[in-house]
């Protein structure tokens, strides 16, 4: 896995930590966003 992918993963989790943990509705929205972004990451071959 290259560094750009690692950085993106950490950015996504940091975003959830900052904006979503106090509100279940926001958390669900952010987890859906994370899932969509995760699917865009290149696969490690």
C-alpha positions in Angstrom: 0.0 0.0 0.0 1.5 3.3 -0.9 1.7 6.4 1.4 -1.0 8.3 -0.4 -3.5 5.5 0.4 -2.4 5.4 4.0 -2.7 9.2 4.3 -6.2 9.0 2.8 -7.3 6.3 5.3 -6.0 8.3 8.2 -7.7 11.5 6.9 -11.0 9.7 6.7 -10.8 8.3 10.2 -9.6 11.7 11.6 -12.6 13.3 9.9 -15.0 10.9 11.6 -13.3 11.5 15.0 -13.6 15.3 14.6 -17.2 15.6 13.3 -19.2 12.5 13.9 -18.8 10.9 17.3 -21.2 13.0 19.2 -24.2 12.6 16.9 -25.5 9.2 15.6 -27.0 10.7 12.5 -23.8 12.5 11.6 -21.9 9.3 12.4 -24.0 7.2 10.0 -23.6 9.8 7.3 -19.8 9.9 7.8 -19.5 6.1 7.8 -21.4 6.0 4.5 -19.0 8.6 3.1 -16.1 6.6 4.5 -17.4 3.4 2.8 -17.7 5.2 -0.5 -14.3 6.7 -0.3 -12.8 3.4 0.8 -14.2 1.8 -2.4 -12.3 4.3 -4.5 -8.9 3.4 -3.0 -6.7 1.3 -5.2 -6.4 -2.4 -4.2 -3.1 -3.6 -2.9 -1.9 -6.2 -5.4 
